Amino acid sequence: MPTYTLNRRAVAHANRLIDAHHVVLDSDWGDSQPSADDENAFLKTHSWREYADWHLGLTVDATDETKSRYGFVFGDFRRVHRSAIIACQYRAAEWRHKQVELAAHRLLQRIDKSGS
């Protein structure tokens, strides 16, 4: 299992989106999460840095500018999905990535407080 560090830029990006009310409160993340084709389309018009901003985790020892470098996607490249944040928190807790788990928890609290 890969080891992840927290992507602080992604946390800041998520916070900005939440504050701007760019949040989907009710979605089925299994149906809403970006597919490989969605990711490829995003990367055709955006930088790897922008792609990274949508992922709470950075895979330790993975090469930059590869999809394997980034984990714990929290939105659809336009909006934060509450269900994605819950999935990130759950998966991070399951895999014992405490920094990512706590960041996702704080983001979830921010979404719920904002009533976005």
N, C-alpha and C positions, 0 to 999 in steps of 0.2 A: 504494500500500500504506500502511495506517495506521502511525503511529508510536505505540509504547507506552512507558509508564513502569511501573516495578515497583509493584505494589500490596502494600505492606509489611504491611498489615492481613491480607491474604489469606495471605501467607506465615506470619504468626503463627497464623492460624486453622488452616492445614494442619499446622503443627508440633504444635498442641494435639491435633488429631485423630489424628495419627500416634502421639503419646505415649500417647493413650488407646486405641490399637489399633483405631481406626475406619478400617480400611484393607482394601481388596479387593486381594489380591496377584495374582490371576490372573483377568483379564477381557479381553474383546474390546472395546476402547474404542469402536469403531465401532458396536457394538450397545448399549453401556452408557451412552454419553454422553446427557445430557438433551436431549430434543427441544424444539422451540418450545412445544409443549403442556405439557411438564414445567416449563419455565421459567415459563410463564404461571401454572400452578397454584401454583408456589412463590411467585411474586410476589403472589398473592391472599391468602396467609396470612403473608407475611414482608415486611420492609422492603427497600428498594433497598440499604441498607447491608448487610443480611444477604446479599442476592444478590451484592453486590460481593465479599463475603468468600470466594466460591467461584471467583474469577477472579484469576490472577496478574498480568494486565496491565490497565492503564487506558489507553484510547485518548486520545492527546493531541488536543485541540480538539473532542472529542465532548461533547455535552451530558450532564450528570449525569442520572441516573434515566431513561436510555434504554439499551436492550440494546447498542447500538453502542458505548457507553462502556466495556464490559467485554469482555475477551478472555482466552483461555487458561484455560478452565474445567478444574478438576482433580478433579472428583468428581460424584457424583450427587445432591448436596444432602443427603446423609446420611453418606457415607463418601468418603475419598480413594481413588482408583483408581490403582494403580501404573502401569497402562497409560496413564492420562491424564497423569500426570507425565512419562512418557517421550514422549508425543505433544507435550506443551507444550515440553519441552526440544528435541526435534527441530525443531518448527515455529519456535520462537524462534531457534534456530541458523540455520535455513534463511533466515529473514527478517532476520537480523542484529539481533535485540533482545537484546543481550548481558546486560543485567540480569535479564531474565526467564529466559533460558537458564541462567545461573548459579544463580539461585534454584531452578529446577526440578532442576538437577543436585544441589544440596545436599539438597533434599527427597527425591530418589531415594536418595541415600546414607543419609539418616536412616531411610527405610523399610527399606532392606536391612539396615542395622545393627540395627534394632529387631526384625527377624524377625516383624513384625506378622502 
